[in-house]
């Protein structure tokens, strides 16, 4: 058991924000084993868990809560695309994000709302409203640390396809 736990701990530290399913899949361990070891590691404060938009992401405790939320969103292709666009262009109107990313405005609104709730993005009080990164420098640093996983990209692309059917 300690060998598996050591592998799980190392995996979480190597891949900040790793999702639960990815731990089991990449370490080739059963779901129950992954759950058991992740729970023990969290209980013993060796790793921490952040629940973002219905998914559990695991981290080295060195990451603060804001960084954990930012990394969790950066692991998702659509949210990452929004954050990349805001990083490159600065404050932007949501309609421009939708056009630039070729997404439905409702999809952009949902993602922006989640990013604002998490403190990753800020909305202006002006009209027309713009959105901007809350912590641009730190977000830029985290962009280099994270890339979305294949399953996350597949889910995002499915949502885009469904959105396009309803436009």
Backbone bond lengths (Angstrom), bond angles and torsions (degrees), N, CA, C in turn:
res aa  C-N    CA-C-N  psi(-1)  N-CA   C-N-CA  omega(-1)  CA-C   N-CA-C  phi
1 X - - - 1.446 - - 1.524 113.35 -
2 X 1.310 119.47 -45.26 1.468 117.74 -178.69 1.530 112.20 -59.39
3 X 1.334 118.05 -31.79 1.454 120.24 179.15 1.532 110.52 -63.99
4 X 1.329 117.78 -44.33 1.456 121.68 178.53 1.521 109.91 -64.72
5 X 1.316 117.09 -43.28 1.460 120.80 179.64 1.537 110.53 -61.98
6 X 1.312 117.01 -40.25 1.462 121.25 178.14 1.523 110.23 -63.13
7 X 1.320 116.60 -41.69 1.466 120.95 177.81 1.527 111.27 -62.86
8 X 1.335 116.52 -43.64 1.466 121.08 179.81 1.531 109.53 -63.24
9 X 1.328 117.35 -47.40 1.469 121.43 179.73 1.527 110.17 -58.80
10 X 1.312 117.34 -46.41 1.468 121.58 -179.82 1.524 111.31 -62.27
11 X 1.323 116.35 -41.53 1.462 121.05 -179.65 1.535 110.56 -62.07
12 X 1.322 116.66 -44.79 1.464 121.12 179.72 1.522 110.10 -63.14
13 X 1.301 117.41 -40.19 1.472 120.33 -179.08 1.524 112.18 -71.86
14 X 1.328 116.97 -29.99 1.467 120.81 179.05 1.528 112.28 -78.39
15 X 1.334 116.23 -29.32 1.468 121.54 -176.97 1.525 108.43 -124.93
16 X 1.324 117.71 80.48 1.466 119.79 -178.03 1.520 111.48 -58.14
17 X 1.326 115.27 134.34 1.457 120.74 179.15 1.511 114.11 82.06
18 X 1.316 116.68 14.02 1.461 120.41 -179.29 1.529 109.14 -58.72
19 X 1.319 115.40 138.92 1.464 122.01 179.61 1.525 109.40 -83.70
20 X 1.319 116.01 150.81 1.462 122.86 -177.38 1.535 112.77 -48.81
21 X 1.324 117.46 -51.43 1.471 120.32 -176.51 1.523 112.35 -61.62
22 X 1.311 116.13 -34.58 1.469 119.97 -178.93 1.531 111.05 -68.05
23 X 1.322 117.56 -33.70 1.468 120.86 178.61 1.522 109.61 -59.67
24 X 1.331 116.16 -53.15 1.460 119.88 -179.33 1.509 113.14 -62.38
25 X 1.328 115.74 -42.77 1.466 120.56 -177.80 1.528 111.31 -65.65
26 X 1.323 116.96 -48.04 1.462 119.54 -174.65 1.523 113.21 -75.45
27 X 1.325 117.31 -25.82 1.466 119.59 177.40 1.521 111.73 -94.17
28 X 1.345 116.21 -3.57 1.457 122.46 -179.67 1.527 111.52 54.60
29 X 1.340 114.36 51.86 1.466 120.14 175.33 1.524 108.30 -123.53
30 X 1.312 115.84 155.39 1.460 121.66 -178.31 1.530 110.63 -65.71
31 X 1.326 115.50 154.09 1.464 121.65 -179.89 1.523 111.34 -55.21
32 X 1.326 116.93 -45.27 1.466 120.76 179.47 1.520 112.23 -61.39
33 X 1.313 116.21 -39.55 1.469 120.28 177.75 1.517 110.80 -64.56
34 X 1.322 116.14 -44.65 1.469 120.21 179.31 1.524 109.76 -60.95
35 X 1.331 117.11 -46.08 1.476 120.79 179.02 1.520 110.79 -58.86
36 X 1.307 116.21 -48.71 1.463 121.16 -177.38 1.529 111.27 -58.47
37 X 1.319 116.62 -51.19 1.460 119.80 -175.65 1.533 111.60 -70.05
38 X 1.313 117.87 -38.35 1.463 119.67 177.28 1.526 110.59 -63.38
39 X 1.330 117.06 -43.85 1.482 119.93 178.18 1.523 111.50 -60.64
40 X 1.317 116.53 -44.58 1.475 120.25 179.35 1.518 111.43 -62.85
41 X 1.323 116.62 -43.81 1.464 120.40 -179.93 1.525 111.60 -64.81
42 X 1.342 117.33 -38.54 1.466 120.85 176.22 1.526 109.77 -66.72
43 X 1.321 116.83 -45.52 1.470 120.83 -179.82 1.523 111.77 -60.28
44 X 1.333 116.73 -36.59 1.463 121.55 -179.23 1.534 112.58 -86.85
45 X 1.347 116.65 7.70 1.478 122.82 179.18 1.526 113.58 59.75
46 X 1.336 116.82 27.99 1.463 120.30 176.63 1.524 111.01 -87.72
47 X 1.333 116.17 -25.94 1.458 122.78 172.15 1.532 106.02 -139.64
48 X 1.324 114.94 169.30 1.464 119.46 177.18 1.516 108.97 -130.71
49 X 1.324 115.40 157.26 1.460 120.51 -179.34 1.526 108.53 -118.65
50 X 1.318 115.22 141.35 1.464 121.91 175.76 1.518 106.90 -128.13
51 X 1.324 116.44 123.90 1.462 120.99 178.54 1.524 108.20 -96.73
52 X 1.326 115.12 118.68 1.454 121.44 -177.10 1.522 108.73 -130.58
53 X 1.338 115.17 121.80 1.470 121.62 177.58 1.529 111.74 48.98
54 X 1.322 116.81 46.34 1.450 121.75 174.38 1.512 117.00 82.86
55 X 1.319 118.08 6.51 1.463 120.51 179.95 1.516 110.77 -126.78
56 X 1.326 115.08 143.14 1.468 121.08 177.73 1.519 109.20 -92.32
57 X 1.319 115.95 127.16 1.461 122.99 177.71 1.522 107.82 -119.63
58 X 1.330 117.43 140.67 1.463 122.24 -174.57 1.520 110.47 -112.63
59 X 1.351 114.74 143.60 1.459 121.43 -172.73 1.513 111.97 -142.62
60 X 1.325 114.27 158.56 1.454 121.69 164.70 1.532 105.67 -68.13
61 X 1.317 118.80 139.82 1.473 120.54 -178.40 1.533 114.34 -62.38
62 X 1.321 118.58 -11.32 1.464 121.31 -179.90 1.533 112.28 -66.01
63 X 1.333 118.11 -22.58 1.462 121.04 178.77 1.518 109.59 -78.58
64 X 1.353 116.13 134.18 1.467 119.38 177.88 1.536 109.36 -79.53
65 X 1.335 118.37 167.89 1.474 120.63 -176.34 1.531 113.94 -56.92
66 X 1.336 118.09 -40.32 1.459 119.79 179.42 1.526 110.41 -63.85
67 X 1.326 117.10 -44.23 1.466 121.10 179.09 1.530 111.04 -62.06
68 X 1.329 116.45 -40.17 1.471 119.61 178.94 1.522 110.90 -62.18
69 X 1.332 117.21 -44.52 1.472 119.71 179.09 1.529 110.16 -64.41
70 X 1.329 116.82 -43.43 1.467 120.41 -179.47 1.528 110.68 -61.32
71 X 1.306 116.96 -46.04 1.475 120.66 -179.87 1.521 110.95 -62.60
72 X 1.334 116.99 -41.46 1.470 119.88 178.97 1.529 110.11 -58.76
73 X 1.327 117.55 -43.54 1.467 119.83 178.00 1.522 111.52 -69.47
74 X 1.306 117.96 -35.43 1.466 120.38 179.37 1.526 112.15 -67.08
75 X 1.305 117.82 -18.06 1.465 121.81 176.85 1.532 111.91 -80.04
76 X 1.324 116.73 -6.03 1.466 121.91 -179.29 1.522 108.95 -107.83
77 X 1.300 115.95 127.79 1.459 121.05 -169.59 1.533 113.63 -58.21
78 X 1.319 118.39 -46.45 1.459 120.16 -176.77 1.523 111.13 -68.01
79 X 1.325 117.23 -47.04 1.465 120.21 178.06 1.528 109.80 -61.30
80 X 1.313 116.30 -40.75 1.474 120.31 178.50 1.528 110.17 -61.46
81 X 1.336 117.39 -42.31 1.460 120.88 178.38 1.524 111.60 -60.36
82 X 1.314 116.74 -41.43 1.467 121.20 177.63 1.521 109.70 -63.29
83 X 1.321 116.43 -47.13 1.463 120.33 -178.29 1.528 111.62 -65.68
84 X 1.310 117.50 -38.59 1.469 120.95 176.63 1.532 110.53 -62.20
85 X 1.317 115.95 -44.17 1.474 120.98 179.74 1.520 110.59 -62.37
86 X 1.333 117.14 -44.38 1.467 120.51 179.01 1.522 111.22 -65.78
87 X 1.313 116.26 -35.51 1.466 120.29 177.95 1.533 110.36 -65.87
88 X 1.309 116.53 -43.74 1.463 121.12 -176.44 1.530 112.94 -74.39
89 X 1.323 116.37 -38.65 1.466 120.41 -171.37 1.525 114.61 -107.94
90 X 1.320 117.86 -13.92 1.458 119.73 -176.52 1.524 110.87 81.31
91 X 1.329 117.36 -163.42 1.477 120.86 -177.58 1.527 111.64 -52.25
92 X 1.311 115.83 134.36 1.458 122.49 -173.05 1.514 110.02 -142.45
93 X 1.305 116.47 148.42 1.465 120.73 175.03 1.534 108.96 -77.27
94 X 1.326 118.01 143.30 1.468 120.57 178.55 1.533 113.39 -55.99
95 X 1.319 117.59 -36.16 1.469 120.37 178.89 1.527 110.80 -62.55
96 X 1.327 116.63 -37.67 1.470 120.16 177.99 1.525 110.35 -68.09
97 X 1.330 116.99 -37.15 1.473 120.16 175.94 1.524 110.22 -60.67
98 X 1.335 115.75 -45.59 1.468 120.18 -179.63 1.526 110.60 -59.90
99 X 1.329 116.47 -44.86 1.473 119.84 179.61 1.525 111.22 -65.84
100 X 1.330 116.94 -47.05 1.464 121.10 -177.17 1.520 112.89 -64.18
101 X 1.336 116.09 -37.23 1.462 120.18 -177.14 1.527 112.51 -94.65
102 X 1.330 116.31 -0.13 1.459 122.54 -179.81 1.528 111.26 55.23
103 X 1.328 114.94 50.04 1.459 121.90 179.87 1.522 109.55 -124.79
104 X 1.319 115.79 157.52 1.459 120.56 175.23 1.524 109.62 -66.08
105 X 1.307 116.24 145.82 1.467 120.13 179.61 1.526 111.25 -60.60
106 X 1.322 116.63 -33.62 1.469 119.55 178.56 1.528 111.02 -65.21
107 X 1.324 117.20 -35.68 1.465 121.02 177.66 1.524 109.62 -66.17
108 X 1.324 116.49 -45.74 1.468 120.60 177.96 1.531 109.46 -60.71
109 X 1.326 116.98 -44.85 1.472 120.53 -179.17 1.519 110.92 -59.49
110 X 1.331 117.74 -42.22 1.465 121.14 -179.10 1.524 110.17 -64.84
111 X 1.324 117.12 -47.43 1.465 120.83 -179.06 1.530 111.09 -65.86
112 X 1.321 117.07 -44.77 1.466 120.17 179.31 1.522 110.30 -61.25
113 X 1.315 117.37 -41.83 1.468 120.99 178.31 1.532 110.87 -58.81
114 X 1.326 117.09 -45.36 1.471 120.94 178.01 1.526 111.34 -64.07
115 X 1.326 116.73 -40.46 1.466 120.94 179.88 1.527 111.14 -67.23
116 X 1.325 116.90 -37.41 1.471 121.07 177.24 1.523 109.61 -67.55
117 X 1.336 117.10 -46.01 1.472 121.01 179.01 1.527 111.56 -58.25
118 X 1.324 116.72 -33.24 1.465 121.61 -179.04 1.531 112.84 -84.52
119 X 1.343 116.69 -6.61 1.462 119.92 179.90 1.517 114.51 80.02
120 X 1.328 117.22 15.59 1.466 121.74 -178.92 1.532 109.74 -87.04
121 X 1.323 115.42 -34.11 1.459 122.93 -178.42 1.525 107.86 -125.78
122 X 1.334 115.41 149.81 1.467 121.30 176.43 1.522 109.46 -119.85
123 X 1.348 116.07 144.62 1.466 121.92 174.89 1.520 108.30 -98.80
124 X 1.324 115.70 143.91 1.461 119.29 174.68 1.530 108.90 -82.24
125 X 1.312 115.78 160.06 1.466 119.21 176.06 1.524 110.60 -93.39
126 X 1.339 117.12 -3.44 1.467 121.54 179.65 1.518 110.48 -71.33
127 X 1.329 113.31 166.21 1.452 120.91 171.54 1.507 107.28 -122.45
128 X 1.305 123.60 124.88 1.460 123.48 -0.93 1.532 111.31 -72.06
129 X 1.322 113.88 146.55 1.460 121.40 -178.27 1.529 110.35 -66.42
130 X 1.324 115.41 144.93 1.463 121.14 172.15 1.526 107.97 -125.91
131 X 1.315 115.64 160.52 1.457 121.50 175.17 1.519 108.03 -121.31
132 X 1.334 115.25 148.35 1.464 120.93 -178.60 1.522 109.08 -146.82
133 X 1.312 115.96 161.20 1.457 120.86 176.14 1.531 109.52 -67.55
134 X 1.319 116.67 136.96 1.457 120.98 178.46 1.531 111.15 -73.06
135 X 1.331 116.49 -37.73 1.470 122.20 -179.85 1.526 108.33 -133.54
136 X 1.326 117.59 78.43 1.468 120.63 -172.88 1.526 115.36 -57.86
137 X 1.330 117.36 -41.91 1.467 119.25 -177.14 1.526 111.05 -65.81
138 X 1.313 116.34 -46.73 1.471 119.46 -178.67 1.529 110.70 -68.31
139 X 1.316 117.66 -37.13 1.465 120.70 176.87 1.525 110.10 -60.71
140 X 1.327 116.91 -42.30 1.474 120.84 178.45 1.520 110.79 -60.16
141 X 1.321 117.41 -42.06 1.469 120.62 178.47 1.521 110.96 -63.61
142 X 1.322 117.01 -41.11 1.469 120.76 -178.15 1.523 112.07 -71.66
143 X 1.322 118.13 -27.39 1.470 120.89 177.47 1.520 111.31 -58.02
144 X 1.316 116.54 -34.23 1.462 120.38 179.59 1.520 113.09 -74.36
145 X 1.324 117.07 -20.20 1.465 122.24 -176.16 1.526 111.53 -84.87
146 X 1.330 117.06 -26.86 1.463 120.74 -165.69 1.525 112.37 -124.97
147 X 1.319 115.22 140.34 1.456 121.09 166.09 1.523 106.84 -134.63
148 X 1.341 117.84 144.91 1.461 119.38 -177.77 1.526 111.74 -67.02
149 X 1.320 116.36 148.51 1.458 120.68 178.69 1.530 109.83 -78.37
150 X 1.314 116.87 162.46 1.462 121.51 179.10 1.528 111.62 -58.26
151 X 1.349 120.77 -47.51 1.466 118.95 179.45 1.529 112.51 -60.20
152 X 1.331 118.12 -36.96 1.460 120.83 177.75 1.525 110.17 -63.58
153 X 1.336 116.93 -41.71 1.460 120.47 179.83 1.529 110.48 -66.11
154 X 1.324 118.24 -38.05 1.466 121.84 179.60 1.521 110.10 -64.27
155 X 1.328 117.66 -45.57 1.470 121.47 178.86 1.524 109.87 -60.76
156 X 1.324 117.53 -46.28 1.465 120.63 179.50 1.523 111.34 -60.67
157 X 1.307 117.41 -40.84 1.468 120.05 -179.79 1.524 111.52 -68.48
158 X 1.325 117.14 -34.34 1.467 120.44 175.47 1.526 109.96 -63.22
159 X 1.338 116.65 -45.13 1.469 120.91 178.96 1.524 109.82 -60.74
160 X 1.321 117.52 -41.46 1.468 120.48 178.04 1.521 111.16 -60.91
161 X 1.336 116.96 -41.85 1.456 121.28 -179.90 1.521 110.05 -63.32
162 X 1.321 117.43 -45.87 1.476 120.96 178.98 1.527 109.74 -62.38
163 X 1.327 117.17 -43.66 1.465 120.87 177.88 1.521 111.60 -57.01
164 X 1.324 116.73 -42.54 1.458 120.19 -176.82 1.526 110.81 -66.30
165 X 1.312 118.44 -26.90 1.460 121.52 178.40 1.521 112.22 -70.57
166 X 1.336 116.93 -26.48 1.456 121.29 -176.67 1.519 113.83 -99.21
167 X 1.324 118.41 1.87 1.473 120.79 179.43 1.504 110.58 -78.82
